[in-house]
Amino acid sequence: MWTVKFPDDKPFVYSIFGIQYPTGQPNEEQSDLTTRFNDLITGHPDHVDRLIQDGCASIAGGRTHIWLAYWKSNARYESWWNQKEVVHFWNTLSAGSGMWREILKPSPRRTQYGTNQLSKTGMGHLGDRVSLGEHAGYWGCYRQRMADSATDKFATDSSSVCPHKAFKSDSDRVHFTEFPENLCFVVEGQDHSALTADERAYWFDNFDSSVNEWISDLVKSEPEAGILDARLCYEPESGTFRESEPRALNYNKKVQLFFFRDLGHMERIGRLHKGHADLRRRFLESYGPGGAMENGKICLWVETSVLKADEVECEYVGCVQGTGFMSRG
C-alpha cells in the first residue's frame, strides 16, 4: 500500500465545481458554460478529474458535470480563482445556470491517502509516493495516519450537523461560509481498466456484488447515520466493464464523494456494516501477500480529510433544491 508525502504542512485545496443538467442533457446555455469553464480551469490545477454524476440533488433525475481539482497550495488556487476571466465568469452566472462550487482547504496533518498501486490517482498528484508500511489493513489506520490525531479527537458537536449561515441573494445564489468543526470529506476511487480476463472473472465471482451493495447502502443511508452528502461519479471515457445498477458503478473508472458528520461516524459505518466488514477482510486476503490476486491490476484509492470550520466554502447558483449543503442550510 502507498501514500503521498506532502512537501510541507501547509493546506492544499480541493476545488469541486459542478454544472447541473436537470433534463439529462445540457441546453445551449449549459453547454456553453461547460465549455467555457473547462477552458478556464484546464492547465491550472495540479490534477483534475472530469466526472459525471447521474442526478443533480439525488441519484435520480438529470446529470451533473463535475471538475474534481487538486491544488498543492492555497496560493496556487487563489492565483487562478482571482484571475479576471474567472472572476467575470463566476460573477455573471445567471440565476438558471445550475453551477456550484465546494472549496475545501484541509491540512495535510488531518488528511490521509492510500492506494494499492503506484500509478498516480487523485491526491497522489500532490507529492511523492511513499510506502504506508505498517499503517494499513486494520481498523483505525486512517485516523492514525493523520498527524494531528495524537492531540485532536476530530469530533463534531452533535447539535452542529449543517452550515450555520447561508446568504441568498436576489440572483438565486446560496453561499455558505460557516460550517461545523470536523466535517469529514472522503473520496473513494476504483479503476478496473487494467484488469486481465482472469482478474475480471475473479472480481465478479468474489467482490462485485458486495462492493455494489456497500456503496449503494452508503448512498441510501439516513442523515442520522452521519452521511451528509453522497455523489456517485464516473469518467465516461473510461468505458464500462459490466451492465447493472446503479449505472455509475458500471464504468471502469469511478469516484464517490462523501461528506460525513465527522471521522468517527465514517469509521462507525464501516465497522457496523456487516457486508463491508466481510468485504474488507476478503479483499485483504485476496489482494494481500500470498493471496490469489496478489499481483492484481485493479486500482483502488481512498482520501480522507477532516475539515475545520474555516476550511469549507460552498456556493450554489440556480441549483436544484437539495444540492449539496443546500438541503441543510
HUSULSUL-V714918 format. One line per field, one symbol per residue. ss: DSSP state (H for helix, E for strand, L for the rest). A space follows every 10 residues. Layout:
ss = ???
This chain:
ss = LEEEELLLLL LLEEEEEEEE ELLLLLLHHH HHHHHHHHHH HLLLLLEEEE EEEELLLLLL LLEEEEEEEE ELLHHHHHHH HLLHHHHHHH HLLLLLLLEE EEEELLLHHH EEEEELLLLL LHHHHHLEEE ELLLLLLLLL HHHHLLHHHH LLLLLLLLLL LLLLEEEELL LLEEEEEELL LLEEEEEEEE ELLLLLHHHH HHHHHHLHHH HHHHHHHHHH LLHHHLEEEE EEEELHHHLE LLLLLLHHHH ELEEEEEEEE LLHHHHHHHH HHLHHHHHHH HHHHHHHLLL LLLLLLLLEE EEEEEEELHH HEEEEEELLL LLLHHHHLL
